[in-house]
Amino acid sequence: MSSPSESHRERLKQAQKIMEQPSDYKVCEGCGSIVTVRTTACPSCHAYKFDETEPRVVAQAKALAKRQANSVLSSDLA
Ligand SMILES: [Zn+2]
């Protein structure tokens, strides 16, 4: 089991990865989760609408890293 601070570090690392490669990810319009572009339905809220624009993905990755959101990052789905 990893400590909360450790999982926060993981989250930051993941956010970093997303910011470096935003074209591999998209943002769920329903709940704001970041998922990989191959995802068809959001695993959190089952929405089918996504925003794939890179500025949106980068902004969302930053926001998630900052506030340790409950929203899912793609690492949580592995
Ligand atoms: Zn969603």
PDB file of the backbone (N, CA, C, O) and the ligand in Angstrom, with CONECT records:
HET     ZN  A 101       1
ATOM      1  N   MET A   1       0.847  -1.197   0.000  1.00  0.00           N
ATOM      2  CA  MET A   1       0.000   0.000   0.000  1.00  0.00           C
ATOM      3  C   MET A   1       0.880   1.243   0.000  1.00  0.00           C
ATOM      4  O   MET A   1       1.834   1.331   0.772  1.00  0.00           O
ATOM      5  N   SER A   2       0.573   2.168  -0.831  1.00  0.00           N
ATOM      6  CA  SER A   2       1.380   3.381  -0.892  1.00  0.00           C
ATOM      7  C   SER A   2       0.725   4.494  -0.075  1.00  0.00           C
ATOM      8  O   SER A   2      -0.501   4.572   0.009  1.00  0.00           O
ATOM      9  N   SER A   3       1.528   5.328   0.507  1.00  0.00           N
ATOM     10  CA  SER A   3       1.019   6.440   1.306  1.00  0.00           C
ATOM     11  C   SER A   3       0.377   7.482   0.400  1.00  0.00           C
ATOM     12  O   SER A   3       0.656   7.522  -0.798  1.00  0.00           O
ATOM     13  N   PRO A   4      -0.481   8.324   0.966  1.00  0.00           N
ATOM     14  CA  PRO A   4      -1.136   9.361   0.155  1.00  0.00           C
ATOM     15  C   PRO A   4      -0.137  10.263  -0.554  1.00  0.00           C
ATOM     16  O   PRO A   4      -0.347  10.637  -1.707  1.00  0.00           O
ATOM     17  N   SER A   5       0.954  10.615   0.134  1.00  0.00           N
ATOM     18  CA  SER A   5       1.918  11.506  -0.499  1.00  0.00           C
ATOM     19  C   SER A   5       2.607  10.811  -1.663  1.00  0.00           C
ATOM     20  O   SER A   5       2.970  11.445  -2.654  1.00  0.00           O
ATOM     21  N   GLU A   6       2.784   9.496  -1.529  1.00  0.00           N
ATOM     22  CA  GLU A   6       3.406   8.761  -2.607  1.00  0.00           C
ATOM     23  C   GLU A   6       2.498   8.721  -3.836  1.00  0.00           C
ATOM     24  O   GLU A   6       2.957   8.883  -4.967  1.00  0.00           O
ATOM     25  N   SER A   7       1.203   8.504  -3.597  1.00  0.00           N
ATOM     26  CA  SER A   7       0.297   8.454  -4.729  1.00  0.00           C
ATOM     27  C   SER A   7       0.141   9.839  -5.346  1.00  0.00           C
ATOM     28  O   SER A   7      -0.121   9.973  -6.541  1.00  0.00           O
ATOM     29  N   HIS A   8       0.306  10.875  -4.510  1.00  0.00           N
ATOM     30  CA  HIS A   8       0.290  12.225  -5.080  1.00  0.00           C
ATOM     31  C   HIS A   8       1.475  12.418  -5.999  1.00  0.00           C
ATOM     32  O   HIS A   8       1.358  13.036  -7.057  1.00  0.00           O
ATOM     33  N   ARG A   9       2.630  11.881  -5.590  1.00  0.00           N
ATOM     34  CA  ARG A   9       3.809  11.991  -6.442  1.00  0.00           C
ATOM     35  C   ARG A   9       3.577  11.251  -7.763  1.00  0.00           C
ATOM     36  O   ARG A   9       3.935  11.736  -8.837  1.00  0.00           O
ATOM     37  N   GLU A  10       2.973  10.073  -7.656  1.00  0.00           N
ATOM     38  CA  GLU A  10       2.643   9.310  -8.858  1.00  0.00           C
ATOM     39  C   GLU A  10       1.747  10.122  -9.782  1.00  0.00           C
ATOM     40  O   GLU A  10       1.924  10.135 -11.000  1.00  0.00           O
ATOM     41  N   ARG A  11       0.778  10.800  -9.169  1.00  0.00           N
ATOM     42  CA  ARG A  11      -0.176  11.603  -9.922  1.00  0.00           C
ATOM     43  C   ARG A  11       0.546  12.743 -10.647  1.00  0.00           C
ATOM     44  O   ARG A  11       0.257  13.046 -11.805  1.00  0.00           O
ATOM     45  N   LEU A  12       1.495  13.368  -9.932  1.00  0.00           N
ATOM     46  CA  LEU A  12       2.260  14.448 -10.543  1.00  0.00           C
ATOM     47  C   LEU A  12       3.077  13.923 -11.718  1.00  0.00           C
ATOM     48  O   LEU A  12       3.176  14.564 -12.764  1.00  0.00           O
ATOM     49  N   LYS A  13       3.659  12.741 -11.520  1.00  0.00           N
ATOM     50  CA  LYS A  13       4.457  12.137 -12.591  1.00  0.00           C
ATOM     51  C   LYS A  13       3.575  11.863 -13.805  1.00  0.00           C
ATOM     52  O   LYS A  13       3.959  12.126 -14.945  1.00  0.00           O
ATOM     53  N   GLN A  14       2.390  11.332 -13.534  1.00  0.00           N
ATOM     54  CA  GLN A  14       1.450  11.026 -14.609  1.00  0.00           C
ATOM     55  C   GLN A  14       1.011  12.304 -15.327  1.00  0.00           C
ATOM     56  O   GLN A  14       0.926  12.343 -16.555  1.00  0.00           O
ATOM     57  N   ALA A  15       0.736  13.346 -14.539  1.00  0.00           N
ATOM     58  CA  ALA A  15       0.330  14.626 -15.127  1.00  0.00           C
ATOM     59  C   ALA A  15       1.441  15.169 -16.023  1.00  0.00           C
ATOM     60  O   ALA A  15       1.186  15.710 -17.099  1.00  0.00           O
ATOM     61  N   GLN A  16       2.679  15.012 -15.553  1.00  0.00           N
ATOM     62  CA  GLN A  16       3.831  15.436 -16.339  1.00  0.00           C
ATOM     63  C   GLN A  16       3.852  14.723 -17.686  1.00  0.00           C
ATOM     64  O   GLN A  16       4.076  15.336 -18.729  1.00  0.00           O
ATOM     65  N   LYS A  17       3.613  13.413 -17.640  1.00  0.00           N
ATOM     66  CA  LYS A  17       3.620  12.604 -18.848  1.00  0.00           C
ATOM     67  C   LYS A  17       2.540  13.087 -19.826  1.00  0.00           C
ATOM     68  O   LYS A  17       2.762  13.189 -21.032  1.00  0.00           O
ATOM     69  N   ILE A  18       1.380  13.375 -19.265  1.00  0.00           N
ATOM     70  CA  ILE A  18       0.272  13.840 -20.093  1.00  0.00           C
ATOM     71  C   ILE A  18       0.612  15.175 -20.741  1.00  0.00           C
ATOM     72  O   ILE A  18       0.316  15.404 -21.913  1.00  0.00           O
ATOM     73  N   MET A  19       1.246  16.061 -19.953  1.00  0.00           N
ATOM     74  CA  MET A  19       1.592  17.380 -20.487  1.00  0.00           C
ATOM     75  C   MET A  19       2.651  17.293 -21.576  1.00  0.00           C
ATOM     76  O   MET A  19       2.711  18.140 -22.467  1.00  0.00           O
ATOM     77  N   GLU A  20       3.485  16.263 -21.496  1.00  0.00           N
ATOM     78  CA  GLU A  20       4.504  16.095 -22.529  1.00  0.00           C
ATOM     79  C   GLU A  20       3.921  15.489 -23.800  1.00  0.00           C
ATOM     80  O   GLU A  20       4.452  15.694 -24.891  1.00  0.00           O
ATOM     81  N   GLN A  21       2.838  14.749 -23.660  1.00  0.00           N
ATOM     82  CA  GLN A  21       2.265  14.033 -24.800  1.00  0.00           C
ATOM     83  C   GLN A  21       0.743  14.204 -24.828  1.00  0.00           C
ATOM     84  O   GLN A  21       0.007  13.217 -24.808  1.00  0.00           O
ATOM     85  N   PRO A  22       0.272  15.457 -24.875  1.00  0.00           N
ATOM     86  CA  PRO A  22      -1.183  15.684 -24.748  1.00  0.00           C
ATOM     87  C   PRO A  22      -1.991  15.062 -25.880  1.00  0.00           C
ATOM     88  O   PRO A  22      -3.186  14.808 -25.726  1.00  0.00           O
ATOM     89  N   SER A  23      -1.346  14.816 -27.009  1.00  0.00           N
ATOM     90  CA  SER A  23      -2.098  14.241 -28.132  1.00  0.00           C
ATOM     91  C   SER A  23      -2.491  12.790 -27.877  1.00  0.00           C
ATOM     92  O   SER A  23      -3.306  12.235 -28.614  1.00  0.00           O
ATOM     93  N   ASP A  24      -1.923  12.168 -26.841  1.00  0.00           N
ATOM     94  CA  ASP A  24      -2.277  10.794 -26.504  1.00  0.00           C
ATOM     95  C   ASP A  24      -3.487  10.716 -25.568  1.00  0.00           C
ATOM     96  O   ASP A  24      -3.964   9.629 -25.242  1.00  0.00           O
ATOM     97  N   TYR A  25      -3.973  11.883 -25.143  1.00  0.00           N
ATOM     98  CA  TYR A  25      -5.018  11.892 -24.115  1.00  0.00           C
ATOM     99  C   TYR A  25      -6.189  12.782 -24.521  1.00  0.00           C
ATOM    100  O   TYR A  25      -6.098  13.570 -25.462  1.00  0.00           O
ATOM    101  N   LYS A  26      -7.275  12.636 -23.799  1.00  0.00           N
ATOM    102  CA  LYS A  26      -8.421  13.519 -23.985  1.00  0.00           C
ATOM    103  C   LYS A  26      -9.134  13.680 -22.650  1.00  0.00           C
ATOM    104  O   LYS A  26      -8.926  12.907 -21.715  1.00  0.00           O
ATOM    105  N   VAL A  27      -9.983  14.709 -22.586  1.00  0.00           N
ATOM    106  CA  VAL A  27     -10.647  15.050 -21.330  1.00  0.00           C
ATOM    107  C   VAL A  27     -12.130  14.719 -21.439  1.00  0.00           C
ATOM    108  O   VAL A  27     -12.787  15.102 -22.407  1.00  0.00           O
ATOM    109  N   CYS A  28     -12.654  14.011 -20.449  1.00  0.00           N
ATOM    110  CA  CYS A  28     -14.074  13.679 -20.441  1.00  0.00           C
ATOM    111  C   CYS A  28     -14.904  14.940 -20.205  1.00  0.00           C
ATOM    112  O   CYS A  28     -14.643  15.704 -19.276  1.00  0.00           O
ATOM    113  N   GLU A  29     -15.901  15.144 -21.056  1.00  0.00           N
ATOM    114  CA  GLU A  29     -16.764  16.320 -20.910  1.00  0.00           C
ATOM    115  C   GLU A  29     -17.713  16.148 -19.744  1.00  0.00           C
ATOM    116  O   GLU A  29     -18.257  17.128 -19.234  1.00  0.00           O
ATOM    117  N   GLY A  30     -17.920  14.912 -19.315  1.00  0.00           N
ATOM    118  CA  GLY A  30     -18.873  14.661 -18.248  1.00  0.00           C
ATOM    119  C   GLY A  30     -18.297  14.942 -16.868  1.00  0.00           C
ATOM    120  O   GLY A  30     -18.956  15.576 -16.043  1.00  0.00           O
ATOM    121  N   CYS A  31     -17.068  14.476 -16.603  1.00  0.00           N
ATOM    122  CA  CYS A  31     -16.539  14.567 -15.251  1.00  0.00           C
ATOM    123  C   CYS A  31     -15.133  15.143 -15.189  1.00  0.00           C
ATOM    124  O   CYS A  31     -14.607  15.355 -14.096  1.00  0.00           O
ATOM    125  N   GLY A  32     -14.508  15.404 -16.341  1.00  0.00           N
ATOM    126  CA  GLY A  32     -13.192  16.026 -16.327  1.00  0.00           C
ATOM    127  C   GLY A  32     -12.042  15.061 -16.174  1.00  0.00           C
ATOM    128  O   GLY A  32     -10.899  15.495 -16.034  1.00  0.00           O
ATOM    129  N   SER A  33     -12.304  13.765 -16.195  1.00  0.00           N
ATOM    130  CA  SER A  33     -11.221  12.791 -16.118  1.00  0.00           C
ATOM    131  C   SER A  33     -10.380  12.836 -17.386  1.00  0.00           C
ATOM    132  O   SER A  33     -10.873  13.149 -18.469  1.00  0.00           O
ATOM    133  N   ILE A  34      -9.104  12.517 -17.228  1.00  0.00           N
ATOM    134  CA  ILE A  34      -8.235  12.400 -18.394  1.00  0.00           C
ATOM    135  C   ILE A  34      -8.097  10.926 -18.727  1.00  0.00           C
ATOM    136  O   ILE A  34      -7.739  10.118 -17.869  1.00  0.00           O
ATOM    137  N   VAL A  35      -8.378  10.581 -19.961  1.00  0.00           N
ATOM    138  CA  VAL A  35      -8.274   9.192 -20.401  1.00  0.00           C
ATOM    139  C   VAL A  35      -7.415   9.153 -21.659  1.00  0.00           C
ATOM    140  O   VAL A  35      -7.168  10.190 -22.275  1.00  0.00           O
ATOM    141  N   THR A  36      -6.958   7.963 -22.044  1.00  0.00           N
ATOM    142  CA  THR A  36      -6.180   7.863 -23.267  1.00  0.00           C
ATOM    143  C   THR A  36      -7.109   7.985 -24.471  1.00  0.00           C
ATOM    144  O   THR A  36      -8.309   7.728 -24.370  1.00  0.00           O
ATOM    145  N   VAL A  37      -6.544   8.379 -25.610  1.00  0.00           N
ATOM    146  CA  VAL A  37      -7.368   8.607 -26.800  1.00  0.00           C
ATOM    147  C   VAL A  37      -8.062   7.331 -27.260  1.00  0.00           C
ATOM    148  O   VAL A  37      -9.052   7.397 -27.989  1.00  0.00           O
ATOM    149  N   ARG A  38      -7.561   6.175 -26.846  1.00  0.00           N
ATOM    150  CA  ARG A  38      -8.182   4.915 -27.263  1.00  0.00           C
ATOM    151  C   ARG A  38      -9.453   4.609 -26.482  1.00  0.00           C
ATOM    152  O   ARG A  38     -10.224   3.735 -26.877  1.00  0.00           O
ATOM    153  N   THR A  39      -9.682   5.318 -25.379  1.00  0.00           N
ATOM    154  CA  THR A  39     -10.863   5.069 -24.555  1.00  0.00           C
ATOM    155  C   THR A  39     -12.121   5.530 -25.284  1.00  0.00           C
ATOM    156  O   THR A  39     -12.162   6.637 -25.820  1.00  0.00           O
ATOM    157  N   THR A  40     -13.142   4.683 -25.302  1.00  0.00           N
ATOM    158  CA  THR A  40     -14.376   5.073 -25.989  1.00  0.00           C
ATOM    159  C   THR A  40     -15.404   5.621 -25.019  1.00  0.00           C
ATOM    160  O   THR A  40     -16.076   6.604 -25.330  1.00  0.00           O
ATOM    161  N   ALA A  41     -15.546   5.009 -23.849  1.00  0.00           N
ATOM    162  CA  ALA A  41     -16.481   5.513 -22.848  1.00  0.00           C
ATOM    163  C   ALA A  41     -15.718   5.806 -21.563  1.00  0.00           C
ATOM    164  O   ALA A  41     -14.841   5.042 -21.162  1.00  0.00           O
ATOM    165  N   CYS A  42     -16.058   6.912 -20.926  1.00  0.00           N
ATOM    166  CA  CYS A  42     -15.374   7.292 -19.685  1.00  0.00           C
ATOM    167  C   CYS A  42     -15.600   6.234 -18.616  1.00  0.00           C
ATOM    168  O   CYS A  42     -16.743   5.861 -18.355  1.00  0.00           O
ATOM    169  N   PRO A  43     -14.523   5.737 -17.986  1.00  0.00           N
ATOM    170  CA  PRO A  43     -14.672   4.723 -16.940  1.00  0.00           C
ATOM    171  C   PRO A  43     -15.300   5.279 -15.669  1.00  0.00           C
ATOM    172  O   PRO A  43     -15.796   4.509 -14.846  1.00  0.00           O
ATOM    173  N   SER A  44     -15.292   6.580 -15.491  1.00  0.00           N
ATOM    174  CA  SER A  44     -15.851   7.169 -14.267  1.00  0.00           C
ATOM    175  C   SER A  44     -17.334   7.456 -14.398  1.00  0.00           C
ATOM    176  O   SER A  44     -18.119   7.112 -13.514  1.00  0.00           O
ATOM    177  N   CYS A  45     -17.727   8.098 -15.520  1.00  0.00           N
ATOM    178  CA  CYS A  45     -19.117   8.543 -15.615  1.00  0.00           C
ATOM    179  C   CYS A  45     -19.811   7.983 -16.855  1.00  0.00           C
ATOM    180  O   CYS A  45     -20.982   8.276 -17.096  1.00  0.00           O
ATOM    181  N   HIS A  46     -19.095   7.180 -17.641  1.00  0.00           N
ATOM    182  CA  HIS A  46     -19.663   6.508 -18.809  1.00  0.00           C
ATOM    183  C   HIS A  46     -20.134   7.464 -19.902  1.00  0.00           C
ATOM    184  O   HIS A  46     -20.980   7.110 -20.724  1.00  0.00           O
ATOM    185  N   ALA A  47     -19.581   8.675 -19.905  1.00  0.00           N
ATOM    186  CA  ALA A  47     -19.903   9.621 -20.982  1.00  0.00           C
ATOM    187  C   ALA A  47     -19.126   9.234 -22.245  1.00  0.00           C
ATOM    188  O   ALA A  47     -18.085   8.580 -22.185  1.00  0.00           O
ATOM    189  N   TYR A  48     -19.662   9.657 -23.374  1.00  0.00           N
ATOM    190  CA  TYR A  48     -18.996   9.375 -24.643  1.00  0.00           C
ATOM    191  C   TYR A  48     -18.429  10.637 -25.287  1.00  0.00           C
ATOM    192  O   TYR A  48     -17.901  10.599 -26.399  1.00  0.00           O
ATOM    193  N   LYS A  49     -18.546  11.748 -24.574  1.00  0.00           N
ATOM    194  CA  LYS A  49     -18.064  13.002 -25.149  1.00  0.00           C
ATOM    195  C   LYS A  49     -16.732  13.387 -24.531  1.00  0.00           C
ATOM    196  O   LYS A  49     -16.581  13.412 -23.310  1.00  0.00           O
ATOM    197  N   PHE A  50     -15.761  13.689 -25.397  1.00  0.00           N
ATOM    198  CA  PHE A  50     -14.433  14.045 -24.922  1.00  0.00           C
ATOM    199  C   PHE A  50     -13.924  15.275 -25.662  1.00  0.00           C
ATOM    200  O   PHE A  50     -14.286  15.528 -26.811  1.00  0.00           O
ATOM    201  N   ASP A  51     -13.073  16.031 -24.972  1.00  0.00           N
ATOM    202  CA  ASP A  51     -12.383  17.150 -25.593  1.00  0.00           C
ATOM    203  C   ASP A  51     -10.936  16.730 -25.836  1.00  0.00           C
ATOM    204  O   ASP A  51     -10.182  16.489 -24.893  1.00  0.00           O
ATOM    205  N   GLU A  52     -10.562  16.648 -27.096  1.00  0.00           N
ATOM    206  CA  GLU A  52      -9.217  16.162 -27.424  1.00  0.00           C
ATOM    207  C   GLU A  52      -8.242  17.287 -27.722  1.00  0.00           C
ATOM    208  O   GLU A  52      -7.102  17.026 -28.104  1.00  0.00           O
ATOM    209  N   THR A  53      -8.668  18.532 -27.554  1.00  0.00           N
ATOM    210  CA  THR A  53      -7.757  19.633 -27.867  1.00  0.00           C
ATOM    211  C   THR A  53      -6.624  19.680 -26.852  1.00  0.00           C
ATOM    212  O   THR A  53      -6.847  19.543 -25.649  1.00  0.00           O
ATOM    213  N   GLU A  54      -5.402  19.875 -27.352  1.00  0.00           N
ATOM    214  CA  GLU A  54      -4.230  19.788 -26.493  1.00  0.00           C
ATOM    215  C   GLU A  54      -4.216  20.822 -25.363  1.00  0.00           C
ATOM    216  O   GLU A  54      -3.862  20.469 -24.238  1.00  0.00           O
ATOM    217  N   PRO A  55      -4.582  22.070 -25.611  1.00  0.00           N
ATOM    218  CA  PRO A  55      -4.580  23.038 -24.498  1.00  0.00           C
ATOM    219  C   PRO A  55      -5.517  22.612 -23.370  1.00  0.00           C
ATOM    220  O   PRO A  55      -5.228  22.839 -22.195  1.00  0.00           O
ATOM    221  N   ARG A  56      -6.624  22.002 -23.730  1.00  0.00           N
ATOM    222  CA  ARG A  56      -7.593  21.543 -22.717  1.00  0.00           C
ATOM    223  C   ARG A  56      -7.015  20.381 -21.914  1.00  0.00           C
ATOM    224  O   ARG A  56      -7.157  20.333 -20.693  1.00  0.00           O
ATOM    225  N   VAL A  57      -6.369  19.456 -22.597  1.00  0.00           N
ATOM    226  CA  VAL A  57      -5.773  18.302 -21.918  1.00  0.00           C
ATOM    227  C   VAL A  57      -4.676  18.760 -20.956  1.00  0.00           C
ATOM    228  O   VAL A  57      -4.592  18.286 -19.824  1.00  0.00           O
ATOM    229  N   VAL A  58      -3.837  19.690 -21.423  1.00  0.00           N
ATOM    230  CA  VAL A  58      -2.737  20.187 -20.585  1.00  0.00           C
ATOM    231  C   VAL A  58      -3.286  20.925 -19.375  1.00  0.00           C
ATOM    232  O   VAL A  58      -2.812  20.727 -18.256  1.00  0.00           O
ATOM    233  N   ALA A  59      -4.280  21.771 -19.591  1.00  0.00           N
ATOM    234  CA  ALA A  59      -4.867  22.531 -18.486  1.00  0.00           C
ATOM    235  C   ALA A  59      -5.492  21.596 -17.460  1.00  0.00           C
ATOM    236  O   ALA A  59      -5.388  21.825 -16.255  1.00  0.00           O
ATOM    237  N   GLN A  60      -6.137  20.550 -17.941  1.00  0.00           N
ATOM    238  CA  GLN A  60      -6.798  19.605 -17.049  1.00  0.00           C
ATOM    239  C   GLN A  60      -5.763  18.791 -16.265  1.00  0.00           C
ATOM    240  O   GLN A  60      -5.951  18.515 -15.080  1.00  0.00           O
ATOM    241  N   ALA A  61      -4.688  18.415 -16.923  1.00  0.00           N
ATOM    242  CA  ALA A  61      -3.627  17.673 -16.238  1.00  0.00           C
ATOM    243  C   ALA A  61      -3.040  18.512 -15.114  1.00  0.00           C
ATOM    244  O   ALA A  61      -2.789  18.005 -14.020  1.00  0.00           O
ATOM    245  N   LYS A  62      -2.822  19.782 -15.380  1.00  0.00           N
ATOM    246  CA  LYS A  62      -2.302  20.693 -14.357  1.00  0.00           C
ATOM    247  C   LYS A  62      -3.273  20.799 -13.198  1.00  0.00           C
ATOM    248  O   LYS A  62      -2.871  20.737 -12.036  1.00  0.00           O
ATOM    249  N   ALA A  63      -4.539  20.958 -13.507  1.00  0.00           N
ATOM    250  CA  ALA A  63      -5.553  21.122 -12.467  1.00  0.00           C
ATOM    251  C   ALA A  63      -5.634  19.878 -11.598  1.00  0.00           C
ATOM    252  O   ALA A  63      -5.727  19.980 -10.375  1.00  0.00           O
ATOM    253  N   LEU A  64      -5.600  18.712 -12.214  1.00  0.00           N
ATOM    254  CA  LEU A  64      -5.698  17.459 -11.462  1.00  0.00           C
ATOM    255  C   LEU A  64      -4.477  17.266 -10.578  1.00  0.00           C
ATOM    256  O   LEU A  64      -4.603  16.820  -9.438  1.00  0.00           O
ATOM    257  N   ALA A  65      -3.304  17.594 -11.086  1.00  0.00           N
ATOM    258  CA  ALA A  65      -2.082  17.429 -10.311  1.00  0.00           C
ATOM    259  C   ALA A  65      -2.106  18.342  -9.098  1.00  0.00           C
ATOM    260  O   ALA A  65      -1.647  17.968  -8.018  1.00  0.00           O
ATOM    261  N   LYS A  66      -2.643  19.542  -9.280  1.00  0.00           N
ATOM    262  CA  LYS A  66      -2.637  20.533  -8.224  1.00  0.00           C
ATOM    263  C   LYS A  66      -3.585  20.158  -7.093  1.00  0.00           C
ATOM    264  O   LYS A  66      -3.232  20.302  -5.923  1.00  0.00           O
ATOM    265  N   ARG A  67      -4.764  19.686  -7.418  1.00  0.00           N
ATOM    266  CA  ARG A  67      -5.742  19.531  -6.346  1.00  0.00           C
ATOM    267  C   ARG A  67      -5.982  18.081  -5.936  1.00  0.00           C
ATOM    268  O   ARG A  67      -6.935  17.800  -5.209  1.00  0.00           O
ATOM    269  N   GLN A  68      -5.138  17.160  -6.386  1.00  0.00           N
ATOM    270  CA  GLN A  68      -5.302  15.752  -6.025  1.00  0.00           C
ATOM    271  C   GLN A  68      -6.756  15.329  -6.177  1.00  0.00           C
ATOM    272  O   GLN A  68      -7.346  14.759  -5.260  1.00  0.00           O
ATOM    273  N   ALA A  69      -7.309  15.604  -7.309  1.00  0.00           N
ATOM    274  CA  ALA A  69      -8.735  15.394  -7.514  1.00  0.00           C
ATOM    275  C   ALA A  69      -9.113  13.927  -7.410  1.00  0.00           C
ATOM    276  O   ALA A  69      -8.267  13.038  -7.513  1.00  0.00           O
ATOM    277  N   ASN A  70     -10.390  13.697  -7.207  1.00  0.00           N
ATOM    278  CA  ASN A  70     -10.903  12.333  -7.218  1.00  0.00           C
ATOM    279  C   ASN A  70     -11.025  11.804  -8.638  1.00  0.00           C
ATOM    280  O   ASN A  70     -11.139  10.599  -8.862  1.00  0.00           O
ATOM    281  N   SER A  71     -10.998  12.724  -9.590  1.00  0.00           N
ATOM    282  CA  SER A  71     -11.126  12.312 -10.974  1.00  0.00           C
ATOM    283  C   SER A  71     -10.010  11.350 -11.351  1.00  0.00           C
ATOM    284  O   SER A  71      -8.911  11.405 -10.799  1.00  0.00           O
ATOM    285  N   VAL A  72     -10.301  10.488 -12.278  1.00  0.00           N
ATOM    286  CA  VAL A  72      -9.366   9.442 -12.638  1.00  0.00           C
ATOM    287  C   VAL A  72      -8.345   9.947 -13.646  1.00  0.00           C
ATOM    288  O   VAL A  72      -8.693  10.624 -14.613  1.00  0.00           O
ATOM    289  N   LEU A  73      -7.077   9.610 -13.407  1.00  0.00           N
ATOM    290  CA  LEU A  73      -6.093   9.760 -14.458  1.00  0.00           C
ATOM    291  C   LEU A  73      -5.912   8.388 -15.089  1.00  0.00           C
ATOM    292  O   LEU A  73      -6.272   7.365 -14.508  1.00  0.00           O
ATOM    293  N   SER A  74      -5.347   8.391 -16.294  1.00  0.00           N
ATOM    294  CA  SER A  74      -5.271   7.134 -17.016  1.00  0.00           C
ATOM    295  C   SER A  74      -4.470   6.076 -16.258  1.00  0.00           C
ATOM    296  O   SER A  74      -4.664   4.881 -16.483  1.00  0.00           O
ATOM    297  N   SER A  75      -3.575   6.495 -15.366  1.00  0.00           N
ATOM    298  CA  SER A  75      -2.774   5.524 -14.606  1.00  0.00           C
ATOM    299  C   SER A  75      -3.666   4.703 -13.681  1.00  0.00           C
ATOM    300  O   SER A  75      -3.353   3.554 -13.370  1.00  0.00           O
ATOM    301  N   ASP A  76      -4.763   5.285 -13.246  1.00  0.00           N
ATOM    302  CA  ASP A  76      -5.657   4.584 -12.342  1.00  0.00           C
ATOM    303  C   ASP A  76      -6.385   3.435 -13.034  1.00  0.00           C
ATOM    304  O   ASP A  76      -6.962   2.572 -12.372  1.00  0.00           O
ATOM    305  N   LEU A  77      -6.357   3.425 -14.347  1.00  0.00           N
ATOM    306  CA  LEU A  77      -7.125   2.451 -15.100  1.00  0.00           C
ATOM    307  C   LEU A  77      -6.297   1.229 -15.454  1.00  0.00           C
ATOM    308  O   LEU A  77      -6.837   0.233 -15.937  1.00  0.00           O
ATOM    309  N   ALA A  78      -5.018   1.291 -15.225  1.00  0.00           N
ATOM    310  CA  ALA A  78      -4.132   0.223 -15.676  1.00  0.00           C
ATOM    311  C   ALA A  78      -4.431  -1.077 -14.955  1.00  0.00           C
ATOM    312  O   ALA A  78      -3.778  -2.089 -15.210  1.00  0.00           O
TER     313      ALA A  78
HETATM  314 ZN    ZN A 101     -16.328  11.093 -17.272  1.00  0.00          ZN2+
END
